[in-house]
Amino acid sequence: MIRRSIRLVWTGAVLAFVAYLLFFVQLGERSAFGHLVRVINTDEAQELGREVSAVTERIAKRIGDQVHDATEPPPEDAGLSEVPEAVVDSLEGVVGHSYAREDRLETARQEQTK
């Protein structure tokens, strides 16, 4: 707990020192912050900002499309969910009358939806 407090105080002191250097220490006629503002307002920096923004939007759209494609369910299962006839025949003795029951249930559903 004491280490955490010391680390917090040290971090605060370093941040305060950096803020002091950035805003109050003069580098020629201006502070470092003043120089940064002037550089940011140049045409080249504005153009770079627009280009970075456009690239960021394209990357975000591409990632969004990839996420959408990855989470989209497959359009069809290509028959993988169907049980082959050989397996159905071997299960007939185990399941027995449930196939007939399935037909009756399907017929009842169709009648109810009419």
C-alpha positions in Angstrom: 0.0 0.0 0.0 2.9 2.4 0.8 4.6 1.4 -2.5 1.4 2.3 -4.4 1.2 5.6 -2.6 4.8 6.4 -3.4 4.3 5.4 -7.0 1.2 7.6 -7.3 3.0 10.6 -5.8 6.0 10.0 -8.1 3.8 9.7 -11.2 2.0 12.9 -10.2 5.3 14.7 -9.8 6.5 13.6 -13.2 3.3 14.6 -14.9 3.4 18.0 -13.2 6.9 18.5 -14.3 6.1 17.5 -17.9 3.0 19.9 -17.9 5.3 22.7 -16.6 7.8 22.1 -19.4 5.0 21.9 -22.0 3.1 25.0 -21.0 5.5 27.4 -19.2 9.1 26.9 -20.4 9.8 29.2 -23.3 11.5 27.7 -26.4 12.4 30.9 -28.2 9.3 33.1 -28.4 6.8 30.3 -27.5 6.3 27.4 -25.2 6.4 23.8 -26.5 2.6 23.8 -26.5 2.6 27.0 -28.6 4.9 25.4 -31.1 2.8 22.3 -31.3 -0.3 24.4 -32.0 1.4 26.2 -34.8 2.6 23.0 -36.3 -0.9 21.4 -36.1 -2.4 24.4 -37.9 -0.2 24.1 -41.0 -1.7 22.9 -44.3 0.5 19.8 -44.4 -0.6 18.7 -40.9 -4.3 19.3 -41.8 -3.9 17.2 -44.9 -2.2 14.5 -43.0 -5.0 14.5 -40.5 -7.6 14.1 -43.3 -5.7 11.3 -44.8 -5.3 9.5 -41.5 -9.0 9.9 -40.9 -9.9 8.5 -44.3 -7.6 5.5 -43.8 -9.0 4.9 -40.3 -12.5 4.9 -41.7 -11.6 2.4 -44.4 -9.9 0.1 -41.9 -12.8 0.3 -39.5 -15.2 -0.5 -42.3 -13.1 -3.5 -43.5 -12.8 -4.8 -39.9 -16.6 -4.4 -39.5 -17.3 -6.3 -42.7 -15.0 -9.1 -41.6 -16.7 -9.3 -38.2 -20.1 -9.4 -39.9 -19.0 -12.1 -42.3 -17.4 -14.1 -39.5 -20.6 -14.0 -37.3 -23.0 -14.6 -40.2 -24.6 -18.1 -40.1 -23.9 -20.3 -43.1 -26.6 -19.9 -45.8 -27.2 -23.7 -45.8 -25.7 -26.7 -44.3 -25.3 -28.5 -47.6 -27.2 -31.5 -46.3 -24.8 -32.2 -43.4 -27.7 -32.2 -41.0 -29.5 -35.0 -42.9 -28.9 -38.5 -41.5 -27.7 -40.9 -44.2 -30.1 -43.8 -45.1 -27.7 -46.4 -43.8 -27.7 -44.8 -40.4 -31.5 -44.4 -40.4 -32.0 -48.1 -41.3 -29.6 -49.2 -38.5 -31.5 -46.9 -36.0 -34.9 -48.2 -36.9 -34.7 -51.0 -34.4 -33.6 -48.6 -31.6 -36.0 -45.8 -32.2 -38.8 -47.9 -33.7 -42.1 -46.1 -33.6 -40.7 -42.6 -33.2 -40.5 -42.2 -37.0 -44.2 -42.9 -37.4 -44.8 -40.5 -34.5 -42.8 -37.8 -36.3 -45.0 -38.2 -39.4 -48.1 -37.8 -37.2 -46.7 -34.7 -35.5 -45.8 -33.1 -38.9 -49.3 -33.8 -40.2 -50.8 -32.2 -37.1 -48.6 -29.1 -37.4 -49.7 -28.7 -41.0 -53.4 -29.0 -40.1 -53.0 -26.4 -37.3 -51.3 -23.9 -39.6 -54.2 -24.1 -42.1 
